[in-house]
């Protein structure tokens, strides 16, 4: 059973910065780029806090107001929350499930699309990955140049999450380059047989 990622990350930040406002939990996870690599939506963070409070994993530390700002509730993790958090971290660390790559479905559709469109799409994919890898490398360097103190900037372990994302992109980039080269050289040809005759897509290049 997969660990609920949003709940685990929200618990982690609450534990790290407690007592902490929901806004600060949201800001911290956004700085970790969790929306990109864990699909943690900003709006789901507040929902997770309410659910975890209901389940007894976190408790309200206090409600305060700073000047004209709206009232903010601060939270602290409970002993039950510590227990559940430990279980989730352990299960996540030992997870070795294969990624379900959404592009595999597109690859299986290569014969159903015109060859020139597949080639153009692969070239676009390669350019996109090259740019994203450069961006991730800069982000990793920026995080590691900071203090690593979570009260000041992103903790250094976030750089490892960024590096993992970059390594996955490099694998995709390597596959895309090799596949494009195989198509252009004629080694990979799924368009000269029956599939080409049954293709239902019109080429936008024509």
Order of alpha helices (4+ residues) and beta strands (2+ residues): alpha-beta-alpha-alpha-alpha-beta-beta-alpha-alpha-alpha-alpha-alpha
